[in-house]
Amino acid sequence: MPNSVLEAIQAGIWDYEPQNTETNDYESTKALPGSDEKLAVLANRVREGLPLWHPGDRRTYDDRERG
């Protein structure tokens, strides 16, 4: 079984879904959407086989919405 989406694609498994992961098992990010920092966090999640999105991730540029 692949450990990440990248491994699944390399193996030709096109319907791969990562295992369910509790949100407290990985950290959210306050990085701005579209920033190099946010893209690095998302890339690392893919490599680690984690869900791409975390409910606590910053989703807007509005500082009032920061957690």
Buried (B, 14 or more C-beta within 10 A) or exposed (E): EBEBBBBBEEEEEEEBEBEEBEEEEBEBBEBBEEEEEBEEBBEEBBEEBBBEEBEEBBEEEEEEEEE
